[in-house]
Amino acid sequence: MKFKFCLLVTFFFLQLVKAQQQVTITVNASDTIGEMKPFWSFFGYDEPNYTTRANGKKLLKELKDLSPTKVYIRTHNLLTSKGNSKGPDLKWGFTDAYKEDANGNAVYNWITVDSIVDVFIKGGMKPLMEIGFMPEDLAAKPEPYEHNWSKGGNLWTGWTSPPKDYNKWRELIYQWVKHSIERYGKEEVTTWLWEVWNEPDIPYWSGSFDEYCKLYDYASDGLKKACSECTIGGPHTTSPRGDKGYNYLTKFIEHCLHGTNYANGKTGSPLGYIGFHAKGAPELVNGHIQMNMGVQLKDIERGFQAVNSFPELKNIPVIIGECDPEGCAACSEKREPRYAYRNGTVYSSYTAASFAKIYELTDKYKINLRGAVSWSFEFENQEWFAGFRDLATNGVDKPVLNIFRMFGKMEGQRVTVKSTNGVSVEETIGKGIRNNNDVNAIAGKSNNSIAAMVWNYNDADIKSEDAIIKLHINGLPKKKITIQHYRVDSAYSNSFEKWKAMGKPQQLTDKQFKELEKAGQLQEINMPVNKITDKGTVELNFNLPRQGVSLIKLTWN
């Protein structure tokens, strides 16, 4: 009887170990495969006026502090008029930069634009300056102008209109760039990136394709008149995975390369980079959230294929102007229950795994990826953890922001990684990550350090056993090495779990706020360890929960 009991215990133990997925990950520090380009250091949001709020400034400083690399910020509505609105709202902001007097003469007012851009420049960041949307007095069809989307109204109102006068539109852009140079200096402004409009292939633009090309030509003509060295690109269209989005993108590129410029009659238009957007598609399945990373990666792959279909664009910079798990940052969890993934670790592990696979795609298609904009910031006057796609809630960082802190600790050259349980980018695009978890890593090495980011991801937000990780890092110098282990999971670097443990309060004491603020920072799971690498190898064993992410950083002198 005792023998049978021991066999039973052994059987269940073996089943548990099997369920926990034993995964061996091998990092070869001596085998480099490409630059650890910080394309992740781009962020964006609809509501530009939040830039100057206390929580907006706080978050921007945190983004700047992620790493030494420059952070680029993209915002909508930098030319939008206030209209009759009472203030900024979800998907709505304004600067009132342009009005016309009684005689139809232009009156420029850069006060609000300057207050926004000042925060970027004084904070050491760079704008990806979006030229849009149409000022009320310049719109061909201005009424009704401002939208009331947050109250259930129509989003696509007069701000989407083409200009009534393209010469006035060109002059507006010329005056904006000229003013920027006067305020910030030409040396600074030439480091910025510019674009014309946002997603003109959907009702963000109420004009035709030809009218968008005309809008682009006149805007770029005004910009180049003020600053010939400035960089402008586009078209920042939506998903290119379907024929409609793909064809709009390629037709625009064709226009810029070989078409007749509407503004000056010459052949072609300035095109300093290619921009398009990529989004995933989460849904509710049998009561749980199921992500779809494959859809987002397919967007990126098709966008890369579009760029490569023009041999003359070899090595042109590419910017994924919005690069997210889905398409509505301002939709709360209450509005869209399928977006409930955003507060917890699904969003953070998705970000780690998807960005690593984007590196794979850049290698495969030999793309010069300059940036991938995470369309996520912060929202004012909203409930705590309301389930918006944001990096912080009411001044407290959410788990996903710590993934960017992890990326900020990675530099130098990417090195080869092999996993016994990884899911390739091709398989992810074809089938998603629905069966076996993607337990994998990306690693980067500099002169005196190597960092490996390890994740345990699945599209389905369902609990399962931890993965047992056996991490081998080879090709190290035979020196004394300091090992640090950072973690994002339900127990570490997670303000959301801390808030739930508090009872989900909406009114916080100063003490509670400070506790949440601390919980929102990137945390180590143990004290740094020193180890002598006599054989040039470090072996680490640890458990990694589903949707958890670890960063192992080794440093030496």
RODO-2510 file (C-alpha; in nm, 4 decimals, decimal comma):
residues 557
     n   res          X          Y          Z
     1     m     0,0000     0,0000     0,0000
     2     k     0,2819     0,2378     0,0915
     3     f     0,4576     0,1516    -0,2373
     4     k     0,1426     0,2304    -0,4403
     5     f     0,1047     0,5613    -0,2575
     6     c     0,4648     0,6554    -0,3460
     7     l     0,4025     0,5662    -0,7098
     8     l     0,0890     0,7828    -0,7084
     9     v     0,2742     1,0801    -0,5591
    10     t     0,5544     1,0354    -0,8133
    11     f     0,3024     1,0201    -1,0988
    12     f     0,1306     1,3424    -0,9945
    13     f     0,4675     1,5129    -0,9421
    14     l     0,5786     1,4148    -1,2921
    15     q     0,2484     1,5375    -1,4361
    16     l     0,2926     1,8707    -1,2565
    17     v     0,6472     1,9106    -1,3884
    18     k     0,5234     1,8242    -1,7364
    19     a     0,2414     2,0825    -1,7091
    20     q     0,4895     2,3442    -1,5989
    21     q     0,6803     2,3346    -1,9286
    22     q     1,0515     2,2881    -1,8822
    23     v     1,2122     2,5269    -2,1280
    24     t     1,5793     2,5637    -2,2102
    25     i     1,6854     2,9000    -2,3510
    26     t     2,0395     2,9436    -2,4791
    27     v     2,1930     3,2853    -2,5403
    28     n     2,5191     3,3030    -2,7365
    29     a     2,6849     3,6320    -2,6457
    30     s     2,9579     3,5868    -2,9054
    31     d     2,7188     3,5538    -3,2038
    32     t     2,5782     3,8946    -3,3024
    33     i     2,2880     3,9222    -3,5480
    34     g     2,2134     4,2946    -3,5682
    35     e     2,1820     4,6242    -3,3876
    36     m     1,9616     4,6539    -3,0791
    37     k     1,7912     4,9560    -3,2372
    38     p     1,5631     5,1309    -2,9867
    39     f     1,2644     5,1572    -3,2211
    40     w     1,0413     5,1146    -2,9143
    41     s     1,1200     5,4678    -2,7899
    42     f     0,8251     5,6258    -2,9769
    43     f     0,4936     5,7090    -2,8053
    44     g     0,1735     5,8837    -2,9078
    45     y    -0,1737     5,9996    -2,8057
    46     d    -0,4844     6,1798    -2,9360
    47     e    -0,5175     6,4473    -2,6695
    48     p    -0,2261     6,6955    -2,6998
    49     n    -0,3504     6,9186    -2,4170
    50     y    -0,2745     6,6426    -2,1634
    51     t     0,0933     6,7060    -2,2387
    52     t     0,0993     7,0120    -2,0148
    53     r    -0,0941     6,8598    -1,7227
    54     a     0,0945     6,7492    -1,4118
    55     n     0,0460     6,3774    -1,4817
    56     g     0,1349     6,4258    -1,8468
    57     k     0,4619     6,5973    -1,7600
    58     k     0,5386     6,3308    -1,5002
    59     l     0,4860     6,0476    -1,7484
    60     l     0,6876     6,2180    -2,0209
    61     k     0,9787     6,2558    -1,7803
    62     e     0,9571     5,8845    -1,7022
    63     l     0,9635     5,8043    -2,0744
    64     k     1,2676     6,0270    -2,1172
    65     d     1,4387     5,8467    -1,8288
    66     l     1,3898     5,4995    -1,9825
    67     s     1,7325     5,5059    -2,1459
    68     p     1,9877     5,7397    -2,3047
    69     t     1,8178     5,7053    -2,6441
    70     k     1,5975     5,9872    -2,7723
    71     v     1,2230     5,9527    -2,7190
    72     y     0,9891     6,0716    -2,9958
    73     i     0,6332     6,1856    -2,9212
    74     r     0,3498     6,1919    -3,1759
    75     t     0,0144     6,3606    -3,1026
    76     h    -0,3020     6,4275    -3,2973
    77     n    -0,4883     6,7592    -3,3077
    78     l    -0,1962     7,0024    -3,3126
    79     l    -0,3795     7,2287    -3,5586
    80     t    -0,7366     7,1513    -3,4503
    81     s    -0,9599     7,4407    -3,3437
    82     k    -1,1447     7,4475    -3,0134
    83     g    -1,4805     7,5069    -3,1789
    84     n    -1,7607     7,5109    -2,9233
    85     s    -1,6049     7,2451    -2,7037
    86     k    -1,5493     7,3154    -2,3345
    87     g    -1,2104     7,1461    -2,3179
    88     p    -1,0073     6,8413    -2,4194
    89     d    -1,1891     6,5095    -2,4142
    90     l    -1,1349     6,1502    -2,5209
    91     k    -1,0029     6,1553    -2,8786
    92     w    -1,0266     6,5347    -2,8773
    93     g    -0,7797     6,8168    -2,8296
    94     f    -0,7042     7,1536    -2,9867
    95     t    -0,4618     7,4434    -3,0119
    96     d    -0,6565     7,7157    -3,1998
    97     a    -0,3417     7,7839    -3,4025
    98     y    -0,5278     7,9255    -3,7028
    99     k    -0,8205     8,1622    -3,7446
   100     e    -0,9303     8,4109    -4,0088
   101     d    -1,0363     8,7694    -3,9525
   102     a    -1,3469     8,9297    -4,1011
   103     n    -1,1651     8,9822    -4,4305
   104     g    -1,0493     8,6217    -4,4567
   105     n    -0,6898     8,6952    -4,3620
   106     a    -0,4968     8,4349    -4,1637
   107     v    -0,4337     8,4966    -3,7932
   108     y    -0,1767     8,2615    -3,6372
   109     n    -0,1635     8,1873    -3,2653
   110     w     0,1137     7,9519    -3,1528
   111     i     0,0665     7,9876    -2,7750
   112     t    -0,0893     7,6462    -2,7121
   113     v     0,1250     7,4670    -2,9711
   114     d     0,4346     7,6172    -2,8093
   115     s     0,3253     7,5127    -2,4602
   116     i     0,3008     7,1523    -2,5805
   117     v     0,6222     7,1440    -2,7823
   118     d     0,8073     7,3253    -2,5014
   119     v     0,7426     7,0265    -2,2727
   120     f     0,8991     6,7923    -2,5292
   121     i     1,2047     7,0043    -2,6023
   122     k     1,2770     7,1101    -2,2432
   123     g     1,2375     6,7471    -2,1415
   124     g     1,4962     6,6291    -2,3939
   125     m     1,2447     6,4616    -2,6281
   126     k     1,1720     6,5026    -2,9990
   127     p     0,8367     6,5539    -3,1715
   128     l     0,7113     6,3374    -3,4525
   129     m     0,5091     6,6390    -3,5604
   130     e     0,1722     6,5500    -3,7042
   131     i     0,0365     6,8189    -3,9371
   132     g    -0,3361     6,8067    -3,8613
   133     f    -0,6211     6,8332    -3,8215
   134     m    -0,8028     7,0987    -4,0293
   135     p    -0,8616     7,4308    -3,8504
   136     e    -1,2283     7,5283    -3,8473
   137     d    -1,1812     7,8516    -4,0426
   138     l    -0,9801     7,6710    -4,3125
   139     a    -1,2112     7,3704    -4,3529
   140     a    -1,4107     7,3333    -4,6754
   141     k    -1,6933     7,1679    -4,4792
   142     p    -1,6546     7,2798    -4,1166
   143     e    -2,0015     7,2136    -3,9733
   144     p    -2,0501     7,0485    -3,7342
   145     y    -1,6874     7,0916    -3,6328
   146     e    -1,5992     6,9373    -3,2966
   147     h    -1,7136     6,5836    -3,2228
   148     n    -1,8859     6,4427    -2,9128
   149     w    -1,7634     6,0850    -2,9499
   150     s    -1,7226     6,0319    -2,5739
   151     k    -2,0989     6,0892    -2,5369
   152     g    -2,1862     5,8488    -2,8144
   153     g    -2,1835     6,0965    -3,1007
   154     n    -2,0239     6,0918    -3,4448
   155     l    -1,6429     6,1053    -3,4500
   156     w    -1,5970     6,2155    -3,8107
   157     t    -1,6963     6,5808    -3,8151
   158     g    -1,5594     6,9030    -3,9702
   159     w    -1,2018     6,8577    -3,8459
   160     t    -1,1605     6,5798    -4,1094
   161     s    -1,2317     6,8199    -4,3963
   162     p    -0,9976     6,9143    -4,6811
   163     p    -0,8952     7,2808    -4,6860
   164     k    -1,1071     7,5348    -4,8702
   165     d    -0,7842     7,6936    -4,9978
   166     y    -0,4691     7,4851    -5,0494
   167     n    -0,2489     7,7928    -5,0765
   168     k    -0,3604     7,9013    -4,7299
   169     w    -0,2927     7,5461    -4,6102
   170     r     0,0610     7,5607    -4,7489
   171     e     0,1199     7,9017    -4,5909
   172     l    -0,0037     7,7720    -4,2538
   173     i     0,2591     7,4972    -4,2578
   174     y     0,5289     7,7383    -4,3748
   175     q     0,4478     7,9770    -4,0900
   176     w     0,4443     7,6917    -3,8346
   177     v     0,7857     7,5608    -3,9359
   178     k     0,9271     7,9139    -3,9634
   179     h     0,7995     7,9942    -3,6143
   180     s     0,9434     7,6677    -3,4779
   181     i     1,2883     7,7570    -3,6121
   182     e     1,2653     8,1047    -3,4606
   183     r     1,1691     7,9600    -3,1239
   184     y     1,3848     7,6455    -3,1001
   185     g     1,6614     7,6998    -3,3541
   186     k     1,7180     7,5348    -3,6902
   187     e     1,9670     7,2847    -3,5483
   188     e     1,6926     7,1526    -3,3194
   189     v     1,4057     7,1582    -3,5678
   190     t     1,5997     6,9629    -3,8297
   191     t     1,6139     6,6691    -3,5835
   192     w     1,2343     6,6480    -3,5736
   193     l     1,0186     6,4248    -3,7894
   194     w     0,7090     6,5572    -3,9681
   195     e     0,4034     6,3900    -4,1178
   196     v     0,0824     6,5011    -4,2911
   197     w    -0,2444     6,3907    -4,1279
   198     n    -0,3353     6,0556    -3,9769
   199     e    -0,4888     5,7475    -4,1381
   200     p    -0,6199     5,9201    -4,4529
   201     d    -0,7489     5,5876    -4,5863
   202     i    -1,0377     5,5900    -4,3356
   203     p    -1,2743     5,8759    -4,2374
   204     y    -1,0043     6,0582    -4,0414
   205     w    -0,9783     6,2224    -4,3860
   206     s    -1,3067     6,3032    -4,5575
   207     g    -1,1409     6,3811    -4,8910
   208     s    -1,0392     6,1479    -5,1729
   209     f    -0,7016     5,9809    -5,2269
   210     d    -0,6048     6,2460    -5,4820
   211     e    -0,7058     6,5201    -5,2402
   212     y    -0,4845     6,3643    -4,9747
   213     c    -0,1896     6,3632    -5,2132
   214     k    -0,2657     6,7297    -5,2806
   215     l    -0,2827     6,7989    -4,9061
   216     y     0,0538     6,6254    -4,8609
   217     d     0,2180     6,8073    -5,1527
   218     y     0,1121     7,1523    -5,0386
   219     a     0,2086     7,0824    -4,6767
   220     s     0,5513     6,9451    -4,7690
   221     d     0,6046     7,2345    -5,0072
   222     g     0,5402     7,4814    -4,7259
   223     l     0,7639     7,2885    -4,4884
   224     k     1,0535     7,2660    -4,7348
   225     k     1,0234     7,6371    -4,8116
   226     a     1,0859     7,7099    -4,4424
   227     c     1,3335     7,4252    -4,3810
   228     s     1,4781     7,2374    -4,6761
   229     e     1,6676     7,0046    -4,4402
   230     c     1,3586     6,8988    -4,2433
   231     t     1,2311     6,5406    -4,2764
   232     i     0,8719     6,4713    -4,3799
   233     g     0,7074     6,1390    -4,4596
   234     g     0,3873     5,9389    -4,4540
   235     p     0,1159     5,8462    -4,5222
   236     h     0,0487     5,6854    -4,1787
   237     t    -0,2298     5,4709    -4,3195
   238     t    -0,4124     5,1945    -4,1341
   239     s    -0,3639     4,8194    -4,1695
   240     p    -0,1836     4,7211    -4,4924
   241     r    -0,2637     4,3514    -4,4517
   242     g    -0,5742     4,3882    -4,6697
   243     d    -0,5751     4,5009    -5,0310
   244     k    -0,7394     4,8367    -4,9527
   245     g    -0,4772     4,9490    -4,7008
   246     y    -0,1891     4,7975    -4,8973
   247     n    -0,2956     4,9637    -5,2223
   248     y    -0,3457     5,3042    -5,0598
   249     l     0,0052     5,2841    -4,9143
   250     t     0,1702     5,1773    -5,2414
   251     k    -0,0275     5,4293    -5,4497
   252     f     0,0914     5,7064    -5,2178
   253     i     0,4535     5,5912    -5,2465
   254     e     0,4140     5,5803    -5,6253
   255     h     0,2817     5,9365    -5,6204
   256     c     0,5769     6,0580    -5,4128
   257     l     0,8269     5,8867    -5,6408
   258     h     0,6820     5,9420    -5,9874
   259     g     0,3614     6,1453    -5,9705
   260     t     0,3055     6,5102    -6,0534
   261     n     0,3369     6,7298    -5,7465
   262     y     0,0134     6,9252    -5,6990
   263     a     0,1906     7,2171    -5,5315
   264     n     0,4726     7,2892    -5,7749
   265     g     0,4131     7,0810    -6,0873
   266     k     0,7403     6,8898    -6,0531
   267     t     0,7803     6,5134    -6,0531
   268     g     0,7547     6,3537    -5,7099
   269     s     0,7147     6,4738    -5,3528
   270     p     0,9522     6,4729    -5,0537
   271     l     0,9475     6,1356    -4,8775
   272     g     1,1970     6,1101    -4,5928
   273     y     1,0420     5,7967    -4,4412
   274     i     0,7502     5,5566    -4,4893
   275     g     0,4809     5,5460    -4,2203
   276     f     0,1950     5,2989    -4,1694
   277     h     0,0032     5,1558    -3,8727
   278     a    -0,0313     4,8033    -3,7338
   279     k    -0,2940     4,6734    -3,4901
   280     g    -0,3938     4,3433    -3,3346
   281     a    -0,7489     4,2193    -3,2710
   282     p    -0,8413     4,0912    -2,9223
   283     e    -1,1815     3,9349    -2,8633
   284     l    -1,3844     3,7663    -2,5909
   285     v    -1,3856     3,3867    -2,6226
   286     n    -1,5789     3,1717    -2,3742
   287     g    -1,5532     3,4356    -2,1051
   288     h    -1,1827     3,5151    -2,1409
   289     i    -0,9854     3,7598    -2,3504
   290     q    -0,7956     3,6211    -2,6449
   291     m    -0,5368     3,8426    -2,8100
   292     n    -0,4340     3,8185    -3,1747
   293     m    -0,0698     3,9127    -3,2120
   294     g    -0,0553     3,7462    -3,5520
   295     v    -0,2865     4,0078    -3,7039
   296     q    -0,0626     4,2931    -3,5883
   297     l     0,2513     4,1210    -3,7146
   298     k     0,0804     4,0528    -4,0485
   299     d     0,0204     4,4279    -4,0802
   300     i     0,3892     4,4882    -4,0252
   301     e     0,4963     4,2170    -4,2658
   302     r     0,2722     4,3511    -4,5430
   303     g     0,3927     4,7038    -4,4774
   304     f     0,7520     4,5875    -4,5089
   305     q     0,6645     4,4056    -4,8307
   306     a     0,5089     4,7245    -4,9675
   307     v     0,8277     4,9192    -4,8973
   308     n     1,0439     4,6480    -5,0546
   309     s     0,8303     4,6513    -5,3701
   310     f     1,0071     4,9793    -5,4570
   311     p     1,3792     4,9006    -5,5104
   312     e     1,4642     5,2724    -5,5107
   313     l     1,3536     5,2902    -5,1453
   314     k     1,6170     5,0473    -5,0204
   315     n     1,7155     5,1370    -4,6623
   316     i     1,4607     5,4194    -4,6348
   317     p     1,3582     5,4716    -4,2690
   318     v     1,0249     5,3129    -4,1758
   319     i     0,8033     5,4230    -3,8886
   320     i     0,5117     5,2142    -3,7663
   321     g     0,3160     5,5218    -3,6622
   322     e     0,0836     5,3273    -3,4318
   323     c     0,1891     4,9807    -3,3192
   324     d    -0,0590     4,8304    -3,0728
   325     p    -0,2597     4,5228    -2,9703
   326     e    -0,5776     4,6902    -3,1073
   327     g    -0,7122     5,0192    -3,2322
   328     c    -0,8903     5,2272    -2,9684
   329     a    -0,6786     5,3670    -2,6866
   330     a    -0,9656     5,5872    -2,5638
   331     c    -1,2119     5,2956    -2,5329
   332     s    -1,2305     5,1951    -2,1679
   333     e    -1,2902     4,8434    -2,0403
   334     k    -1,6511     4,9440    -1,9665
   335     r    -1,7031     5,0546    -2,3247
   336     e    -1,5223     4,7535    -2,4727
   337     p    -1,4933     4,4543    -2,2326
   338     r    -1,2443     4,2839    -2,4700
   339     y    -0,9947     4,5557    -2,3738
   340     a    -0,9738     4,4463    -2,0102
   341     y    -0,6260     4,3055    -2,0798
   342     r    -0,4709     4,6511    -2,0533
   343     n    -0,4339     4,6865    -1,6768
   344     g    -0,2518     4,3622    -1,6092
   345     t     0,0285     4,1447    -1,7380
   346     v    -0,1255     4,0371    -2,0708
   347     y    -0,0467     4,3831    -2,2093
   348     s     0,3076     4,3746    -2,0751
   349     s     0,3953     4,0239    -2,1957
   350     y     0,2316     4,0924    -2,5335
   351     t     0,4498     4,4004    -2,5719
   352     a     0,7692     4,2117    -2,4894
   353     a     0,6956     3,9212    -2,7242
   354     s     0,5591     4,1288    -3,0132
   355     f     0,8469     4,3768    -3,0150
   356     a     1,0966     4,0910    -3,0194
   357     k     0,9161     3,9456    -3,3211
   358     i     0,9236     4,2856    -3,4922
   359     y     1,3041     4,2657    -3,4688
   360     e     1,2766     3,9285    -3,6458
   361     l     1,0694     4,0825    -3,9247
   362     t     1,3159     4,3683    -3,9739
   363     d     1,5920     4,1106    -4,0150
   364     k     1,3880     3,9002    -4,2561
   365     y     1,2925     4,1907    -4,4830
   366     k     1,6084     4,3974    -4,4264
   367     i     1,4057     4,7009    -4,3174
   368     n     1,5526     5,0144    -4,1629
   369     l     1,2948     5,0437    -3,8845
   370     r     1,3303     5,3862    -3,7249
   371     g     1,0385     5,3711    -3,4836
   372     a     0,7294     5,1828    -3,3664
   373     v     0,4895     5,4200    -3,1898
   374     s     0,3032     5,2784    -2,8914
   375     w    -0,0228     5,4719    -2,8980
   376     s    -0,0509     5,4898    -2,5223
   377     f    -0,0127     5,7748    -2,2753
   378     e    -0,2409     5,8856    -1,9918
   379     f    -0,6002     6,0102    -1,9591
   380     e    -0,7202     6,2920    -1,7365
   381     n    -1,0199     6,2844    -1,5006
   382     q    -1,0842     5,9124    -1,5372
   383     e    -1,1359     5,6346    -1,2833
   384     w    -0,8400     5,4404    -1,1500
   385     f    -0,7514     5,1492    -1,3798
   386     a    -1,0477     5,2200    -1,6068
   387     g    -0,8981     4,9949    -1,8749
   388     f    -0,7815     5,2542    -2,1252
   389     r    -0,4759     5,1742    -2,3347
   390     d    -0,2431     5,3899    -2,1265
   391     l     0,0949     5,3661    -1,9587
   392     a    -0,0169     5,5221    -1,6312
   393     t    -0,3407     5,5852    -1,4466
   394     n    -0,3787     5,9000    -1,2361
   395     g    -0,0027     5,9357    -1,2052
   396     v     0,0718     5,5685    -1,1266
   397     d     0,2579     5,3508    -1,3759
   398     k     0,0921     5,0368    -1,5084
   399     p     0,2821     4,7082    -1,5616
   400     v     0,3344     4,7642    -1,9352
   401     l     0,5522     5,0696    -1,8740
   402     n     0,8055     4,8442    -1,7018
   403     i     0,8572     4,6520    -2,0259
   404     f     0,9837     4,9730    -2,1800
   405     r     1,2090     5,0174    -1,8765
   406     m     1,3429     4,6705    -1,9497
   407     f     1,4066     4,7579    -2,3143
   408     g     1,5827     5,0693    -2,1898
   409     k     1,8364     4,8467    -2,0145
   410     m     1,9193     4,6656    -2,3390
   411     e     2,1741     4,8082    -2,5812
   412     g     2,4475     4,7315    -2,8286
   413     q     2,4126     4,4335    -3,0617
   414     r     2,1466     4,1649    -3,0607
   415     v     2,2845     3,8136    -3,0173
   416     t     2,1409     3,4740    -3,1069
   417     v     1,8841     3,3093    -2,8828
   418     k     1,7465     2,9559    -2,9065
   419     s     1,4487     2,8261    -2,7104
   420     t     1,3035     2,4769    -2,6868
   421     n     0,9551     2,6288    -2,6593
   422     g     0,9589     2,9422    -2,8743
   423     v     0,6995     3,0312    -3,1375
   424     s     0,8440     3,1804    -3,4549
   425     v     0,7157     3,5007    -3,6108
   426     e     0,5962     3,3013    -3,9145
   427     e     0,3932     3,0640    -3,6965
   428     t     0,2533     3,3554    -3,4969
   429     i     0,1324     3,5260    -3,8154
   430     g    -0,0158     3,2017    -3,9477
   431     k    -0,1753     3,0531    -3,6372
   432     g    -0,1356     3,2938    -3,3490
   433     i    -0,0088     3,1790    -3,0097
   434     r    -0,3028     2,9683    -2,8999
   435     n    -0,1740     2,6239    -2,8063
   436     n     0,1748     2,6109    -2,6573
   437     n     0,2964     2,9217    -2,4807
   438     d     0,5657     3,1257    -2,6479
   439     v     0,8484     3,0976    -2,3945
   440     n     1,1357     3,2786    -2,5548
   441     a     1,3865     3,5600    -2,5232
   442     i     1,5681     3,8443    -2,6947
   443     a     1,9191     3,9455    -2,5903
   444     g     2,1511     4,2364    -2,6494
   445     k     2,5200     4,2800    -2,5685
   446     s     2,7353     4,5892    -2,5206
   447     n     3,1033     4,6220    -2,4242
   448     n     3,0526     4,5392    -2,0578
   449     s     2,7024     4,3935    -2,0275
   450     i     2,4466     4,1568    -2,1736
   451     a     2,0739     4,1608    -2,1093
   452     a     1,8227     3,8874    -2,1915
   453     m     1,4486     3,9552    -2,1815
   454     v     1,2519     3,6333    -2,1278
   455     w     0,8727     3,6056    -2,1584
   456     n     0,6040     3,3427    -2,1130
   457     y     0,3207     3,4538    -2,3400
   458     n    -0,0051     3,3159    -2,4744
   459     d    -0,2809     3,4948    -2,6647
   460     a    -0,5377     3,3503    -2,4243
   461     d    -0,5713     3,5204    -2,0872
   462     i    -0,6070     3,1936    -1,8947
   463     k    -0,4102     3,0874    -1,5895
   464     s    -0,1708     2,7956    -1,6188
   465     e     0,1327     2,6528    -1,4451
   466     d     0,4636     2,8397    -1,4443
   467     a     0,7292     2,7590    -1,6992
   468     i     1,0543     2,6232    -1,5547
   469     i     1,3282     2,8200    -1,7257
   470     k     1,6826     2,6939    -1,7709
   471     l     1,8727     2,9924    -1,9082
   472     h     2,2224     2,9395    -2,0460
   473     i     2,4267     3,2457    -2,1420
   474     n     2,7453     3,1499    -2,3260
   475     g     3,0351     3,3446    -2,4727
   476     l     3,0946     3,5617    -2,1670
   477     p     3,4303     3,7013    -2,0546
   478     k     3,6006     3,5041    -1,7779
   479     k     3,5457     3,7715    -1,5177
   480     k     3,3506     3,8550    -1,2066
   481     i     2,9966     3,9196    -1,3264
   482     t     2,7075     4,0890    -1,1455
   483     i     2,3672     3,9352    -1,2164
   484     q     2,0412     4,1294    -1,1770
   485     h     1,6962     3,9820    -1,2271
   486     y     1,4031     4,2160    -1,2961
   487     r     1,0470     4,0884    -1,3214
   488     v     0,6986     4,1950    -1,4329
   489     d     0,4253     3,9567    -1,3191
   490     s     0,1387     3,9520    -1,0682
   491     a     0,3783     3,9895    -0,7744
   492     y     0,6409     4,2327    -0,9092
   493     s     0,6308     4,5694    -1,0850
   494     n     0,2520     4,5614    -1,0775
   495     s     0,0485     4,8518    -0,9406
   496     f    -0,2765     4,6943    -1,0636
   497     e    -0,2472     4,3916    -0,8353
   498     k    -0,1535     4,6214    -0,5474
   499     w    -0,4615     4,8340    -0,6142
   500     k    -0,6858     4,5270    -0,6196
   501     a    -0,5358     4,4133    -0,2884
   502     m    -0,6318     4,7547    -0,1450
   503     g    -0,9944     4,6856    -0,2375
   504     k    -0,9982     4,8836    -0,5647
   505     p    -1,0388     5,2276    -0,4064
   506     q    -1,1301     5,5259    -0,6240
   507     q    -1,0374     5,7734    -0,3519
   508     l    -0,6815     5,7152    -0,2287
   509     t    -0,5002     5,8399     0,0761
   510     d    -0,1515     5,9851     0,0337
   511     k    -0,0113     5,6643     0,1819
   512     q    -0,2023     5,4460    -0,0651
   513     f    -0,0907     5,6605    -0,3565
   514     k     0,2736     5,6302    -0,2557
   515     e     0,2359     5,2530    -0,2186
   516     l     0,0848     5,2273    -0,5675
   517     e     0,3484     5,4583    -0,7097
   518     k     0,6222     5,2354    -0,5674
   519     a     0,4501     4,9181    -0,6905
   520     g     0,4415     5,0661    -1,0419
   521     q     0,8212     5,0817    -1,0690
   522     l     1,0423     4,8084    -1,2162
   523     q     1,1453     4,5710    -0,9397
   524     e     1,4131     4,3060    -0,8918
   525     i     1,3049     3,9694    -0,7570
   526     n     1,6212     3,9280    -0,5500
   527     m     1,9417     4,1082    -0,4646
   528     p     2,2165     4,1300    -0,7305
   529     v     2,4452     3,8243    -0,7310
   530     n     2,8179     3,8173    -0,8098
   531     k     2,9563     3,5169    -0,9949
   532     i     3,2939     3,4199    -1,1421
   533     t     3,2557     3,2866    -1,4974
   534     d     3,5581     3,0565    -1,5219
   535     k     3,4148     2,8859    -1,8313
   536     g     3,2527     3,1939    -1,9863
   537     t     2,9048     3,0607    -1,9098
   538     v     2,6269     3,1498    -1,6670
   539     e     2,3386     2,9127    -1,5984
   540     l     2,0238     3,0345    -1,4242
   541     n     1,7123     2,8433    -1,3239
   542     f     1,3869     3,0159    -1,2374
   543     n     1,0106     2,9843    -1,2705
   544     l     0,8256     3,2270    -1,4955
   545     p     0,4469     3,2631    -1,4664
   546     r     0,2280     3,2763    -1,7726
   547     q     0,2226     3,6364    -1,9012
   548     g     0,5319     3,7079    -1,6906
   549     v     0,8478     3,8769    -1,8205
   550     s     1,2003     3,8642    -1,6745
   551     l     1,5044     4,0705    -1,7635
   552     i     1,8366     3,9143    -1,6715
   553     k     2,1194     4,1664    -1,6890
   554     l     2,4861     4,0697    -1,6517
   555     t     2,7529     4,3371    -1,6123
   556     w     3,1294     4,3269    -1,5721
   557     n     3,4289     4,5628    -1,5695
***
